[in-house]
Amino acid sequence: MPRTRPVPLVRLACVAVLLLTMSASGFAQPMGAAQPRPSAPVAHGMDPTVLEGIDPVVEAAIADKRMPGAVVLVGRGDTVVYERVFGRRAVEPADEPMTLDTIFDAASVTKVVATTTAVMQLVEQGKVRLSDRVSTYVPGFERYGKGGITVRHLLTHTSGLRPDLDLSDEWEGYDTAIARAVEEVPLAAPDERFVYSDIGFFLLAHIVQQVSGQPFADYARAHVFTPIGMTDTMFSPPAALRPRIAPTERCTPLGWPCDGPNQVMLRGTVHDPTARRMGGVAGHAGMFTTARDLSRFARALLNGGALGNGRLLSLLTEQRMTAPSTPPGMRNARGLR
């Protein structure tokens, strides 16, 4: 049977608080946490008592063995008012303390930071339209009733595509994943209902690749990460960065679930099995990043799409992204993010 979308072992929230947590095949009690960077929350219109409530929540989660460690960063405007590490980055084969520069497998945050931003850049440039049919960029995709699926449907998870490809047999390869997506039979008609779909987002990255003429990882680095100084954000991190990367769990090379022979600890290799089978670079998962880099992305969005001398998107495009893009009356109303 096809698997359901797994709960990522690395969870990230990027709103007012940037919280990164890591889970591995073991847990530990809290270690001494680093002190927050000097800040003045009150001067930035923040209630310091709210920040004081962060520590016990994270420490309780570690004590309950829901995670071994975390990095929490809170910002207001361009100012970091709270930044702290908790617990451990790794617990096997040896304990490693969490550090502020720990690199995490960002799982589905890849969709938000890399893929949606890249697609909307191309929309802004007039190279892609939200109303474009996916079959315009993926030959054959129109079969089995998928001809009406558009770029907007993929961005809003209203295409009717399944959550993920079938992983019951150990297929491998980027081209294989695209070919299997072409052969998908949708669960519903476009705009009929919300179905969170990884398939839709790796197709979006494929469209970026087709239109830009660049591999998706190269495009994201050049046009999303580098312009705003996200120097620790990437796909397929090099071996030299392995000591800074939080491991996820032991897993077989292609299998899902992870049980079976030849398990290895995934550290610097994407945990998501579909992205792993696609070579580590996909639009739904595969990005690695840090709390500080995610804070830069959040600041750019709050600043109208720009940070420093770099610009990701225009203010008009940001406003379009945050406006409802699902059909009126759909319970799960969503913008383009």
LUMZA-275583 format. One record per residue: x, y, z of N, C-alpha, C in turn; residue in one letter. Coordinates in steps of 0.05 Angstrom, whole numbers, padded with zeros to 5 digits, always signed. Each point is the difference from the previous one (the first is absolute). Example, Ala and Ser with C-alpha at 12.3 -4.5 7.8 and 13.67 -1.06 7.14 Angstrom:
+00264-00114+00156-00018+00024+00000+00018+00024+00000a/-00007+00021-00014+00016+00024+00001-00015+00022+00014s/
REM end
This chain:
+00017-00024+00000-00017+00024+00000+00018+00025+00000m/-00009+00021-00013+00015+00025+00001+00002+00010+00029p/+00022+00011+00006+00004+00011+00027-00015+00026+00003r/-00008+00008+00023-00009+00027+00005+00024+00017+00006t/-00004+00026-00004+00023+00019+00004+00010-00002+00028r/+00026-00006+00004+00011-00003+00027+00001+00026+00014p/-00002-00001+00027+00005+00023+00016+00030+00006+00000v/+00009+00022-00010+00029+00005-00002+00013-00002+00027p/+00025-00010+00001+00015-00002+00025+00013+00026+00007l/+00000+00019-00018+00009+00026+00006-00023+00019-00005v/-00008+00015+00020-00023+00018-00003+00010+00028+00003r/-00010+00017-00017+00008+00028+00001-00025+00018-00001l/-00001+00021+00016-00021+00019-00003+00012+00027-00005a/-00010+00014-00020+00012+00026-00008-00023+00020-00001c/-00006+00011+00023-00021+00021+00001+00013+00022+00016v/-00010+00005+00025+00013+00019+00017+00024-00014+00014a/-00003-00026+00005+00021-00015+00013+00011-00020-00020v/+00026-00002-00001+00013-00020-00017+00010-00022+00019l/-00014-00023-00001+00007-00022+00018+00008-00024-00016l/+00024-00009+00004+00009-00024-00014+00005-00022+00021l/-00011-00023-00005+00004-00023+00018+00009-00023-00015t/+00015-00018+00013+00011-00023-00013-00007-00025+00015m/-00006-00022-00014-00007-00025+00012+00019-00022-00011s/+00009-00017+00017+00017-00022-00009-00008-00025+00014a/+00016-00021-00003-00008-00026+00011+00009-00002+00029s/-00005+00021+00016+00007-00001+00028-00005+00028+00011g/-00002+00002+00027-00005+00026+00012+00016+00003+00025f/+00001+00025+00010+00017+00006+00023-00013+00023+00016a/+00009+00003+00024-00010+00022+00017+00013+00026-00009q/-00012+00023+00007+00011+00026-00009+00028+00004+00009p/+00016+00012-00017+00027+00009+00008-00002+00030+00007m/+00020+00011+00011+00001+00028+00005-00002+00015-00026g/-00019+00019-00002-00004+00015-00024+00016+00025-00001a/+00008+00008-00024+00015+00025-00004-00017+00024+00007a/+00011+00021+00010-00015+00023+00007-00009+00015-00026q/-00024+00012+00002-00010+00016-00023+00019+00023-00006p/+00000+00008-00025+00016+00023-00008-00012+00025+00014r/+00017+00019+00007-00011+00024+00012-00021+00013-00017p/-00022+00007+00012-00022+00012-00015-00018+00016+00019s/-00018+00015-00011-00018+00017+00015-00028-00003-00011a/-00014-00022+00007-00026-00005-00012-00020+00023+00004p/+00001+00013+00024-00019+00022+00005+00005+00023-00019v/+00025+00005-00007+00006+00022-00018-00011-00006-00028a/-00007-00025-00006-00010-00007-00026-00030-00007+00001h/-00013+00008+00022-00028-00004+00002-00009-00028+00007g/+00018-00015+00013-00006-00028+00007-00002-00003+00030m/-00018-00017+00009-00003-00006+00028+00021-00020+00008d/+00019+00007+00017+00021-00019+00008-00011-00025+00014p/-00023+00002+00012-00011-00024+00014-00008-00022-00020t/-00006+00008-00024-00006-00020-00021+00025-00016-00006v/+00022+00014-00003+00025-00013-00006+00009-00019+00023l/-00006+00009+00024+00007-00017+00024-00015-00026+00000e/-00022-00002-00015-00015-00025-00001+00011-00020-00019g/+00020+00008-00017+00011-00019-00020+00016-00022+00013i/+00018+00008+00018+00019-00020+00012-00015-00024+00012d/-00019+00004+00018-00013-00023+00012-00015-00018-00020p/-00011+00012-00021-00014-00016-00020+00020-00019-00015v/+00022+00011-00008+00020-00016-00015+00013-00020+00019v/+00007+00009+00024+00013-00019+00019-00019-00023+00007e/-00026+00006+00002-00019-00022+00006-00002-00019-00023a/+00002+00009-00025-00001-00017-00023+00024-00019+00000a/+00023+00011+00007+00025-00016+00001-00003-00021+00023i/-00009+00009+00023-00003-00018+00023-00020-00023-00006a/-00021+00006-00017-00019-00020-00007+00009-00017-00024d/+00025+00004-00008+00012-00015-00022-00015+00003-00026k/-00011+00024-00005-00012+00006-00026+00021+00011-00019r/+00022+00008+00010+00022+00009-00017+00025+00002+00018m/+00024-00004-00012+00025+00002+00016+00010+00029+00002p/-00009+00018-00018+00011+00027+00001-00015+00019-00019g/+00006+00025+00003-00013+00020-00017+00016+00026-00001a/-00005+00015-00021+00010+00028-00002-00025+00017-00003v/-00002+00020+00017-00023+00018-00001+00010+00028-00005v/-00012+00014-00019+00008+00027-00007-00026+00016-00003l/-00001+00023+00014-00023+00018-00003+00010+00027-00008v/-00013+00011-00020+00008+00026-00010-00024+00019-00001g/+00007+00025+00000-00020+00021-00004+00012+00020-00019r/-00012+00002-00024+00012+00016-00021+00028-00010-00007g/+00020+00017+00001+00027-00008-00007+00016-00008+00025d/-00012-00002+00023+00014-00005+00025-00006-00028+00011t/+00020-00015+00007-00003-00025+00014-00003+00006+00030v/-00022-00007+00011-00005+00006+00029+00004-00024+00018v/+00002-00024-00013+00004-00024+00016+00012-00021-00019y/+00021-00013+00009+00014-00021-00015+00013-00018+00020e/-00008-00026-00001+00010-00018+00021+00001-00029-00011r/+00019-00015+00009+00002-00028-00006-00008-00016+00024v/-00010-00024-00005-00008-00018+00021+00009-00029-00007f/+00008-00014+00020+00005-00029-00003+00022-00007-00019g/-00005-00022-00015+00020-00012-00016-00007+00000-00030r/+00020+00002-00016-00003-00002-00029-00002-00029-00008r/+00016-00017+00013+00001-00029-00007+00003-00015+00026a/-00010-00025+00000+00002-00017+00024+00014-00026-00006v/+00006-00006-00025+00015-00024-00007+00017+00005-00025e/+00023-00012-00002+00012-00019+00019+00010+00013+00026p/+00000+00027+00000+00009+00014+00024-00017+00026+00003a/-00003+00009+00025-00015+00025+00004+00016+00024-00012d/-00015+00018-00013+00011+00025-00010-00018+00022+00009e/+00011+00021+00012-00017+00023+00008-00011+00015-00024p/-00024+00010+00004-00012+00017-00021+00016+00026-00002m/+00002+00011-00024+00014+00026-00004-00018+00018-00017t/+00005+00026+00002-00015+00019-00015+00003-00004-00030l/+00022-00011-00009+00005-00003-00028-00007-00028-00010d/-00016-00015+00016-00008-00027-00009-00017+00002-00026t/+00006-00018-00018-00015-00001-00026-00020-00022+00002i/-00025+00006-00007-00022-00019+00002-00011-00008-00028f/-00009-00024-00001-00016-00009-00023-00027+00014+00002d/-00005+00018-00019-00024+00018+00003-00026-00013-00009a/+00002-00025-00010-00024-00014-00008-00019+00017-00018a/-00025+00002+00008-00020+00014-00017+00003+00030+00000s/+00017+00011+00017+00005+00029-00002+00014+00006-00027v/+00011-00020-00013+00010+00003-00027-00021+00012-00018t/-00025-00009+00003-00022+00010-00017-00002+00030+00003k/+00001+00009+00025-00006+00029+00006+00023+00017-00009v/+00025-00007+00008+00023+00017-00005+00010-00001-00028v/+00005-00024-00010+00013-00003-00026-00019-00001-00023a/-00020-00018+00001-00016-00005-00023-00020+00022-00006t/-00016+00007+00020-00020+00021-00006+00013+00026-00008t/+00022+00007+00014+00014+00025-00007+00010-00001-00029t/+00012-00023-00008+00011-00002-00027-00023+00002-00021a/-00022-00014+00005-00022+00001-00019-00010+00029-00003v/-00004+00013+00023-00011+00027-00001+00020+00020-00013m/+00025-00005+00002+00019+00017-00015-00004-00003-00029q/-00005-00024-00010-00005-00004-00028-00027+00012-00009l/-00019-00002+00018-00026+00013-00006+00004+00030-00002v/+00015+00011+00018+00005+00029+00000+00014+00009-00026e/+00017-00017-00010+00015+00006-00024-00016-00006-00026q/-00024-00010+00003-00016-00006-00023+00007-00026-00014g/+00017-00016+00012+00008-00025-00013-00019-00023+00006k/-00015+00002+00022-00019-00020+00008-00025+00015+00008v/-00024-00011-00005-00025+00011+00010-00013-00020+00018r/-00013+00011+00021-00014-00017+00019-00021-00017-00014l/-00011+00010-00022-00021-00014-00015+00011-00020-00020s/+00026-00001-00003+00012-00019-00019-00006-00029+00008d/-00007-00016-00020-00004-00028+00005+00027-00014+00005r/+00000-00018+00019+00025-00014+00006+00010-00015-00024v/-00018-00010-00016+00007-00015-00024+00016+00016-00020s/-00001+00027+00002+00016+00018-00017+00030-00006+00005t/+00007-00007+00024+00028-00004+00007+00007-00029+00005y/-00020-00017+00004+00005-00028+00005-00016-00016-00021v/+00013-00007-00023-00014-00014-00021-00013-00025+00009p/-00025-00004-00008-00015-00024+00007-00015+00002+00026g/+00004+00021+00015-00012+00002+00027-00031+00002-00003f/-00010+00008-00023-00029+00004-00003-00016-00026+00001e/+00014-00023-00002-00015-00025-00001-00014-00006+00027r/-00020-00017-00001-00016-00009+00023-00014+00023+00014y/-00009+00020-00016-00016+00021+00011+00016+00022+00014g/+00026+00002-00005+00016+00020+00013+00005+00025-00017k/-00013+00002-00023+00005+00022-00019-00007+00027+00011g/-00019+00001+00019-00009+00026+00011+00016+00010+00023g/+00020-00016+00010+00016+00008+00023+00019+00022-00008i/+00000+00022+00016+00017+00023-00006+00021+00003+00021t/+00018+00019-00005+00021+00007+00020-00013+00009+00026v/-00021+00016-00001-00014+00008+00024-00010-00024+00016r/-00011-00019-00013-00010-00024+00014+00023-00014+00015h/+00023-00002-00012+00023-00012+00014+00008+00016+00024l/+00001+00026-00003+00009+00017+00023-00019+00000+00023l/-00026-00004-00005-00020+00000+00021-00009-00027+00009t/+00012-00021-00011-00007-00028+00007-00030-00006-00006h/-00009+00012-00022-00028-00006-00009+00000-00013-00027t/+00021-00013-00007+00002-00014-00027-00015-00026+00000s/-00005-00012+00024-00012-00026+00001+00021-00023-00001g/+00026+00007-00003+00020-00021+00000+00003-00012+00028l/+00009-00025+00000+00005-00014+00026+00021+00014+00016r/+00002-00007+00026+00021+00012+00017+00028-00007-00009p/+00004-00025-00010+00027-00008-00008-00001-00023-00019d/+00022-00006-00013+00003-00023-00017-00001-00026+00017l/-00006-00021-00013+00001-00026+00013+00029-00008+00005d/+00006-00007+00024+00028-00007+00007+00002-00030+00007l/-00020-00016-00007+00000-00028+00007+00021-00016-00015s/+00007+00010-00024+00023-00012-00015+00022+00020-00001d/+00025-00009+00000+00023+00017+00004+00009+00012-00027e/-00016+00018-00011+00008+00014-00023+00021+00021+00007w/+00014+00010-00020+00021+00020+00006+00004+00018-00025e/+00006+00026+00005+00007+00017-00022-00019+00024-00004g/+00011+00023-00006-00016+00024-00004-00020-00004-00023y/+00010-00009-00023-00017-00004-00023-00022-00021+00005d/+00006-00019+00017-00020-00020+00007-00023+00012+00015t/+00007+00018+00019-00020+00014+00015-00018+00017-00018a/+00011+00015-00019-00016+00016-00018-00017-00018-00017i/+00011-00022-00010-00016-00018-00016-00023-00012+00016a/+00004-00006+00025-00021-00011+00017-00021+00021+00006r/+00008+00025+00002-00019+00022+00004-00018+00003-00024a/+00012-00004-00024-00016+00002-00025-00021-00022+00000v/+00006-00023+00011-00019-00022+00000-00020+00000+00023e/+00001+00021+00017-00018+00001+00023-00029+00004-00009e/-00018-00013+00014-00028+00004-00003-00010+00017+00024v/-00010+00024-00005-00007+00017+00022-00023-00011+00018p/+00001+00009+00025-00021-00009+00019-00025+00017-00003l/+00003+00024-00010-00023+00018-00003+00006+00020-00023a/-00021+00013-00009+00004+00020-00021+00013+00025+00011a/+00013+00016-00016+00013+00025+00010-00021+00018+00013p/+00009+00012+00022-00017+00018+00016-00023-00013+00015d/-00001-00027-00001-00022-00014+00014+00005-00002+00030e/+00025-00006+00007+00007-00003+00028+00030+00003+00005r/+00007+00005+00024+00028+00004+00008+00012-00028+00006f/+00022-00006-00014+00015-00024+00005+00030+00008+00001v/+00012+00000+00023+00028+00008+00002+00017-00020-00016y/+00014+00011-00020+00014-00018-00019+00029+00007-00004s/+00017-00018+00007+00029+00002-00006+00004-00002-00030d/-00016-00016-00014+00002-00003-00029-00002+00027-00013i/-00019+00016+00008-00004+00026-00012+00024+00018+00003g/+00014-00002+00023+00022+00018+00004+00026-00009-00014f/+00004-00027-00003+00023-00007-00016-00004+00006-00029f/-00026+00000-00009-00006+00009-00027+00006+00030-00003l/-00006+00016+00020+00005+00029-00002+00030+00005-00003l/+00017-00015+00015+00029+00003-00003+00009-00008-00027a/-00013-00020-00011+00006-00009-00027-00007+00022-00021h/-00022+00013+00005-00007+00023-00018+00021+00022+00002i/+00009+00006+00024+00021+00020+00003+00025-00008-00016v/+00006-00025+00002+00024-00010-00014-00004+00002-00030q/-00023-00007-00010-00006+00001-00029+00001+00028-00011q/-00012+00019+00015-00002+00027-00009+00026+00015+00002v/+00014-00003+00023+00025+00014+00004+00024-00011-00014s/-00001-00026-00007+00023-00013-00012+00021-00007+00020g/-00005+00003+00026+00019-00007+00021-00010-00023+00017q/+00017-00017+00010-00008-00019+00020-00013+00015+00024p/-00020-00012+00012-00015+00014+00020+00017+00009+00023f/+00019-00016+00009+00018+00007+00022+00016+00025-00007a/+00010+00001-00025+00016+00023-00009-00017+00025-00001d/-00025-00003-00011-00017+00023-00001-00006+00011+00028y/-00007-00018+00018-00007+00009+00027+00024+00014+00014a/+00023-00011-00004+00024+00013+00012+00005+00028-00011r/-00002+00002-00027+00007+00025-00013-00022+00022+00004a/-00025-00008+00001-00022+00019-00001-00016+00002+00026h/+00003-00019+00018-00016+00001+00025+00019+00003+00024v/+00019-00018+00002+00017+00000+00024+00021+00022+00000f/+00016+00001-00021+00023+00018+00000-00008+00030+00001t/-00020+00009-00014-00007+00028+00000-00005+00012+00027p/-00010-00016+00019-00006+00011+00027+00019-00011+00021i/+00022-00011-00009+00021-00009+00019-00006-00025+00016g/-00016-00019-00012-00005-00025+00013+00023-00019-00007m/+00023+00004+00012+00024-00014-00007+00002-00029+00009t/-00017-00007+00019+00000-00027+00011-00025-00016-00010d/-00012+00009-00021-00024-00013-00011+00007-00012-00027t/-00008-00025-00004+00009-00014-00025-00015-00027-00002m/+00003-00012-00023-00007-00028-00005+00026-00016+00000f/-00001-00025+00007+00023-00018-00001+00025+00012+00012s/-00001+00005+00026+00023+00013+00013+00025-00017-00002p/+00024+00013-00003+00025-00015-00004+00008-00014+00026p/+00017-00020-00003+00009-00016+00023+00013+00017+00021a/+00013+00022-00008+00014+00017+00019-00019+00012+00021a/-00025+00003-00007-00020+00011+00019-00013-00020+00017l/+00006-00025-00004-00014-00022+00015+00001+00004+00030r/+00023+00008+00012+00000+00003+00029-00020+00020+00011p/-00009+00019-00017-00019+00020+00009-00029-00008-00005r/-00004-00022-00014-00027-00008-00008-00013-00018+00021i/-00025+00006+00007-00015-00017+00019-00009-00025-00015a/+00007-00024+00010-00010-00024-00013-00030-00004+00005p/-00012-00016-00016-00029-00006+00004-00004-00028+00011t/+00004-00021-00016-00003-00027+00011+00015-00020-00018e/+00002-00024+00010+00012-00021-00016-00021-00010-00020r/+00009-00004-00024-00019-00008-00021+00014-00016-00022c/-00015-00016-00014+00011-00014-00023+00003+00020-00022t/+00017-00005-00020+00006+00020-00020-00025+00010-00016p/-00018-00018-00007-00023+00007-00016-00027-00007+00013l/+00001-00015+00022-00024-00011+00012-00017+00020+00015g/-00026-00006+00002-00018+00013+00018-00022-00019+00008w/-00005-00004+00026+00014+00011+00022+00030-00007+00001p/+00013+00010+00020+00029-00002+00001+00010-00027+00010c/-00017-00018+00008+00008-00026+00010+00013-00016-00023d/+00019-00018+00008+00012-00017-00019+00030-00001+00003g/+00013-00016-00017+00029-00002+00001+00014+00024-00012p/+00025+00002+00006+00018+00021-00012-00009+00029+00008n/-00010+00003+00024-00007+00026+00010+00024+00017+00005q/-00002+00026-00007+00021+00019+00006-00013+00024+00013v/+00015+00014+00016-00011+00025+00012+00000+00022-00022m/-00023+00012-00003-00003+00021-00020+00010+00026+00012l/+00023+00009-00010+00011+00025+00010+00012+00015-00024r/-00015+00019-00009+00008+00014-00025-00013-00012-00024g/-00015-00022+00004-00016-00012-00021-00029+00004+00007t/-00016+00010-00019-00027+00007+00006-00016-00024+00011v/-00016+00005+00020-00016-00021+00012-00023-00008-00017h/-00014+00018-00013-00023-00006-00016+00007-00021-00021d/-00014-00023+00000+00008-00022-00018-00003+00006-00029p/-00021+00016-00008-00003+00006-00028+00022+00019-00009t/+00006+00020+00016+00022+00018-00007+00027-00015-00001a/+00003-00019+00018+00025-00016+00001+00002-00016-00026r/-00022-00012-00008+00001-00016-00025+00004+00017-00025r/-00007+00026+00002+00004+00018-00022+00027+00012-00001m/+00018-00008+00018+00027+00009+00000+00006+00022+00020g/-00020+00006+00018+00005+00019+00021-00010+00028-00006g/-00008+00005-00025-00009+00027-00007-00029-00003-00011v/-00019+00013+00014-00027-00001-00009-00015+00025+00010a/-00023+00006-00011-00014+00024+00008-00016-00002+00025g/-00003-00025+00010-00016-00004+00024+00018-00004+00025h/+00024-00008-00004+00019-00005+00022+00028-00002-00011a/+00019+00003+00018+00028-00002-00008+00017+00023+00008g/-00012+00022+00008+00015+00024+00008+00010-00003+00028m/+00025+00008+00005+00012+00001+00026+00005+00029+00008f/-00004+00007+00025+00002+00028+00008+00005+00003+00030t/+00003+00025+00008+00004+00007+00029-00021+00019+00009t/-00002+00003+00026-00020+00019+00011+00007+00029-00009a/+00025+00006+00000+00008+00027-00008-00007+00006-00030r/+00005-00020-00017-00007+00004-00028-00030+00003-00004d/-00016-00016+00015-00029+00002-00002-00009+00027+00010l/+00014+00011+00020-00008+00027+00009+00005+00021-00021s/+00021-00004-00016+00005+00019-00022-00023-00002-00021r/-00009-00024-00006-00022-00003-00019-00025+00014+00011f/-00006-00005+00026-00023+00013+00012+00002+00030+00000a/+00023+00010+00005+00004+00029-00001-00004+00011-00028r/+00009-00014-00020-00004+00009-00027-00030+00002-00007a/-00015-00020+00009-00029+00000-00005-00013+00023+00014l/+00008+00005+00025-00012+00022+00015+00008+00027-00010l/+00022+00000-00016+00010+00025-00011-00007+00004-00029n/-00022-00012-00008-00009+00004-00028+00015-00015-00021g/+00014-00022+00009+00014-00017-00020+00029+00006-00002g/+00011+00017+00016+00028+00008-00003+00014-00001+00027a/+00027-00004-00001+00016+00001+00024+00028+00009-00008l/+00009+00022+00013+00026+00011-00008-00002+00009-00029g/+00020-00008-00016+00001+00007-00028-00014-00021-00018n/-00011-00021+00013-00012-00021-00016-00031+00001+00000g/-00012-00007-00022-00029-00001-00002-00009-00027-00011r/-00019-00012+00014-00011-00025-00010-00025+00005-00017l/-00018+00017+00009-00025+00004-00014-00009+00029+00004l/-00018+00009-00017-00011+00027+00003-00022-00001+00021s/-00006+00024+00011-00021+00002+00020-00027-00009-00012l/-00005+00007-00026-00024-00009-00013-00003-00030-00001l/+00022-00013-00006+00000-00030-00001-00005-00011+00027t/+00012+00011+00021-00005-00009+00027-00029+00002+00007e/-00012+00023-00007-00029+00004+00006-00017-00021-00015q/+00008-00006-00024-00015-00021-00015+00003-00027+00014r/+00023-00006+00011+00005-00025+00013-00016-00004+00025m/-00005+00022+00014-00014-00002+00026-00030+00003-00003t/-00010+00006-00024-00029+00002-00005-00011-00028-00004a/-00025-00006+00008-00011-00026-00005+00000-00008-00029p/+00009-00024-00005+00002-00010-00028-00015-00026-00004s/-00015-00008+00020-00017-00024-00002-00028+00009-00006t/-00017-00018-00010-00027+00008-00008-00016+00010+00024p/-00018+00020-00005-00017+00010+00021-00016-00023+00013p/+00000+00000+00026-00015-00021+00014+00016-00024+00008g/+00025-00003-00011+00016-00022+00008+00010+00004+00029m/-00005-00020+00016+00006+00003+00028+00029+00006+00006r/+00018-00013-00014+00029+00004+00003+00009+00021-00019n/-00006+00025+00007+00008+00023-00018+00030+00004+00002a/+00013+00003-00023+00029+00003-00001+00008+00021-00020r/+00022+00013+00007+00014+00017-00019+00020-00016-00016g/+00019+00014-00012+00020-00014-00017+00025-00004+00017l/-00002-00013+00022+00023-00006+00017-00007-00021+00018r/
REM end
